[in-house]
């Protein structure tokens, strides 16, 4: 994991704990909303696996925070699913994609970032 991944994991954990106290949810009850199993939720919250774009957006939406509170390095257009951000024209286009197409775009961005191709910061 990179330093950015480690910092994102720490931020997610802090936000998770704060929201958990406020809203009284568990990893098990949140897993359905996040679209992943409880084990995956636990691994993200503990920082055992890095938060990619898709996971960051899912957690941000569930926790009702701007995705950049978790990963400040996210490109501007990727934050389309966040209820806390202003939508630009490209973002509105991204928002109109079907779920499978959004997933494909987000997986591509994660792959490009991992391969350090292009400027996705």
VMD Tcl script that draws the C-alpha trace (Angstrom):
set ca {
  {0.00 0.00 0.00}
  {1.15 3.52 -0.78}
  {1.34 6.39 1.71}
  {-1.85 7.79 0.12}
  {-3.58 4.44 0.70}
  {-2.48 4.38 4.34}
  {-3.69 7.95 4.91}
  {-7.02 7.17 3.21}
  {-7.47 4.12 5.45}
  {-6.85 6.23 8.57}
  {-9.33 8.85 7.40}
  {-11.95 6.24 6.57}
  {-11.54 4.63 9.99}
  {-11.98 7.96 11.80}
  {-15.05 8.92 9.77}
  {-16.46 5.39 10.13}
  {-16.13 5.47 13.94}
  {-17.67 8.95 14.17}
  {-20.64 8.06 11.96}
  {-21.10 4.69 13.68}
  {-21.59 6.47 17.00}
  {-24.00 8.96 15.42}
  {-26.07 6.47 13.41}
  {-25.60 3.15 15.25}
  {-24.79 0.83 12.35}
  {-22.55 -2.22 12.20}
  {-20.30 -3.64 9.52}
  {-22.94 -6.31 8.91}
  {-25.84 -3.86 8.51}
  {-23.79 -1.48 6.39}
  {-22.52 -4.20 4.06}
  {-25.84 -4.38 2.20}
  {-25.85 -0.61 1.61}
  {-22.24 -0.72 0.46}
  {-22.81 -3.62 -1.90}
  {-20.09 -5.80 -0.38}
  {-19.89 -8.50 2.24}
  {-19.08 -7.83 5.89}
  {-15.57 -9.21 5.50}
  {-14.75 -6.69 2.76}
  {-16.19 -3.84 4.86}
  {-13.97 -4.93 7.75}
  {-10.88 -5.13 5.55}
  {-11.42 -1.61 4.18}
  {-12.18 -0.11 7.59}
  {-9.11 -1.77 9.14}
  {-6.93 -0.65 6.24}
  {-6.06 -4.21 5.25}
  {-6.78 -3.47 1.58}
  {-6.39 -0.17 -0.28}
  {-9.43 1.94 -1.10}
  {-9.86 2.19 -4.84}
  {-12.07 4.76 -6.49}
  {-15.22 2.64 -6.41}
  {-14.87 1.65 -2.75}
  {-14.08 5.25 -1.78}
  {-17.23 6.49 -3.50}
  {-19.37 3.80 -1.90}
  {-18.09 4.57 1.59}
  {-18.38 8.33 1.06}
  {-21.96 8.00 -0.10}
  {-22.88 5.68 2.78}
  {-21.12 7.86 5.37}
  {-22.54 11.06 3.81}
  {-19.19 12.78 3.30}
  {-17.35 14.26 0.35}
  {-15.15 11.49 -1.09}
  {-12.16 13.84 -0.80}
  {-12.50 13.66 3.00}
  {-11.38 10.06 2.59}
  {-9.12 10.38 -0.48}
  {-8.10 13.98 -1.25}
  {-6.18 12.65 -4.27}
  {-9.34 11.71 -6.21}
  {-9.69 13.43 -9.59}
  {-12.48 16.00 -9.67}
  {-14.72 14.17 -12.12}
  {-14.70 10.95 -10.14}
  {-16.71 12.37 -7.27}
  {-19.98 12.10 -9.20}
  {-21.79 9.91 -6.67}
  {-21.18 12.19 -3.71}
  {-24.19 14.06 -2.35}
  {-21.78 16.62 -0.92}
  {-20.22 17.90 -4.13}
  {-21.25 20.21 -6.94}
  {-21.68 18.50 -10.29}
  {-19.80 19.74 -13.35}
  {-20.99 18.91 -16.90}
  {-18.68 15.89 -17.25}
  {-19.76 14.63 -13.85}
  {-23.42 14.84 -14.88}
  {-22.53 12.72 -17.92}
  {-20.79 10.19 -15.70}
  {-23.79 10.16 -13.36}
  {-26.07 9.25 -16.23}
  {-24.12 6.06 -17.03}
  {-25.65 2.73 -16.05}
  {-24.15 1.04 -12.98}
  {-22.10 -1.52 -15.00}
  {-20.64 1.28 -17.13}
  {-19.78 3.35 -14.04}
  {-18.05 0.31 -12.58}
  {-16.06 -0.18 -15.79}
  {-14.94 3.48 -15.83}
  {-13.96 3.40 -12.16}
  {-12.04 0.14 -12.60}
  {-10.21 1.66 -15.56}
  {-9.27 4.72 -13.51}
  {-7.98 2.48 -10.70}
  {-5.92 0.47 -13.21}
  {-4.49 3.61 -14.82}
  {-3.61 5.08 -11.43}
  {-1.95 1.83 -10.37}
  {0.06 1.76 -13.59}
  {0.83 5.49 -13.18}
  {-0.50 6.21 -16.67}
  {-1.93 9.68 -17.20}
  {-2.65 12.37 -14.65}
  {-5.39 11.03 -12.37}
  {-4.51 13.08 -9.30}
}
mol new
graphics top color blue
foreach p $ca { graphics top sphere $p radius 0.5 }
foreach p [lrange $ca 0 end-1] q [lrange $ca 1 end] { graphics top cylinder $p $q radius 0.2 }
display resetview
